Amino acid sequence: MEQRSRDSSPETLDPSDWQDLRAQGHRMLDDILDYLEHIRERPVWQPIPPAVRGRFREPIPQAPRDLAAVHDTFMRDVLPFAVGNAHPGFMGWVHGGGTPVGLLAEMLAAGLNANLGGRDQMPIEVERQVVRWMCELFGFPATAGGLFVTGTSMSNLIGVLVARTAALGTGVRQDGIAAAGARLTAYTSVAAHGCIAQAMDLSGLGTGALRLIPVDDRHQLDIGALEQAIAADRRAGFRPFLIAGTAGTVDVGAIDDLDVLAAIARRERIWFHVDGACGALAMLAPDLAPRLSGIEQADSLAFDFHKWGQVPYDAGFILVRDGDLHRRTFAATAAYLRRDTRGMSAGSPWPCDFGPDLSRGFRALKTWFTISVYGAERLGRAISDTCALARQLAERIDATPSLERLAPVPLNIVCFRYRSEDADRVNADIAVALQESGIVAPSTTTINGRLAIRAAIVNHRTTSSDIDALIEATLAFGEAATRAVRKAS
Ligand SMILES: Cc1ncc(COP(=O)(O)O)c(C=O)c1O
């Protein structure tokens, strides 16, 4: 690089030749659009070769490198070895597929480099627009608080913290939980995601104060058991403060009876939180929305746009019915964050008053673009289609004697396995073989103590040909794995 003299203008990281940068930028955009356009021709996933991994053990580079060369490294070493959730054959865990629109919006957001912690700026109005849309979608009042966060793990934590304020008052922020002298207890089902327990841990309430209520045969929280647990805790001197229902459990997609949970929470004067990471956006699909009845009564609702909403990672979200309580749970004064009625410091309250993040990216932009461009109806159809594919998969499994379905299919998740001796081992092997084949990539879970292959159809690109491929490959690998187990024993 050219040596700079001491009295020249300060070092800038902008290019000396913008034309060159534009040309390279267009190549990069083309490459990533090619990736999406032709994604079906690629394997869903492939193992990272040791040499590729090894190239990422280098010391920090001191000298500059050409953007084009670094991009070539990305194309060769990074892009082919991602987890592949943009691929239609990806069915593992709960990952959204993203969209080209989201990609382009993310590029604009990076160029603008807005910090959405606060200040009077249109990017925050974009976020507020999405908050208002979500209030409309979920039947929350316009005064509700809403905030983009990384994901539902974070929004569940925020829900627990606001519930804690509701129970103990804002004094708890200064005095701590011990000073309140109340032994708060929370309730969720055994099928709830682990981040609810994590939220109890991080908020200082302790995982031991979370009662894991059994589920019924539809994998929904057992209402009788909940009522008994609350009554028993009250008798023992505890103070029940939170019920966390789930709209779409991570294992099977079960939706708790939210209407009944809301009624119990009201009667018991307990905060009602809903974890809708997997299922809340079913609200966009008219055929599915009635199943979420009761969600509109939640005191707080956590969900992700990066799953069923198809917004690129990350785009978690929290809605809190009482926006003022939400703000009072987090807002703090600081001289350097002084608010004003004019100038850049206007527009209070700011997003940083509603959560723990001060510096915040423009997650709202890719979400606003996604909803604006595709529209709520089309996004809802994509969501509904994934459930239709899951039903199709369930039917194929039920009609195939060598396969066994292990759970109901209320939404878009199907748990099943290949019938075999030593079925846990065989099905774990099948899941790995499927992933390594690059054809389809489900994950696994355990249902009633039995290992299941778990296919979550979240991606809008998945079609019935991928369902067929999953069945055919499972049968082929199942036969091979059974033979291998027999031979070894
Ligand atoms: C029901 C449920 N809750 C919470 C989460 C955590 O969400 P995130 O990964 O966005 O933090 C998940 C993730 O799959 C989930 O399925």
The ligand as a Tripos MOL2 file, in Angstrom:
@<TRIPOS>MOLECULE
LIG
   16    16     1     0     0
SMALL
NO_CHARGES

@<TRIPOS>ATOM
      1 C1        -40.0650  -22.4110   21.0350 C.3       1 LIG1
      2 C2        -38.7440  -21.7150   20.9310 C.ar      1 LIG1
      3 N1        -38.4550  -20.7330   21.7900 N.ar      1 LIG1
      4 C3        -37.2950  -20.0620   21.7460 C.ar      1 LIG1
      5 C4        -36.3540  -20.3530   20.7860 C.ar      1 LIG1
      6 C5        -35.0790  -19.5950   20.7570 C.3       1 LIG1
      7 O1        -35.1250  -18.7020   19.6890 O.3       1 LIG1
      8 P1        -33.7990  -17.9980   19.1300 P.3       1 LIG1
      9 O2        -32.9800  -19.1180   18.5720 O.co2     1 LIG1
     10 O3        -34.2940  -17.0540   18.1070 O.co2     1 LIG1
     11 O4        -33.1280  -17.3380   20.2710 O.co2     1 LIG1
     12 C6        -36.6060  -21.3630   19.8620 C.ar      1 LIG1
     13 C7        -35.6190  -21.7150   18.8380 C.2       1 LIG1
     14 O5        -35.8000  -22.5790   18.0380 O.2       1 LIG1
     15 C8        -37.8350  -22.0610   19.9320 C.ar      1 LIG1
     16 O6        -38.1260  -23.0480   19.0830 O.3       1 LIG1
@<TRIPOS>BOND
     1     1     2 1
     2     2     3 ar
     3     2    15 ar
     4     3     4 ar
     5     4     5 ar
     6     5     6 1
     7     5    12 ar
     8     6     7 1
     9     7     8 1
    10     8     9 2
    11     8    10 1
    12     8    11 1
    13    12    13 1
    14    12    15 ar
    15    13    14 2
    16    15    16 1
@<TRIPOS>SUBSTRUCTURE
     1 LIG1         1 GROUP 0 **** ****
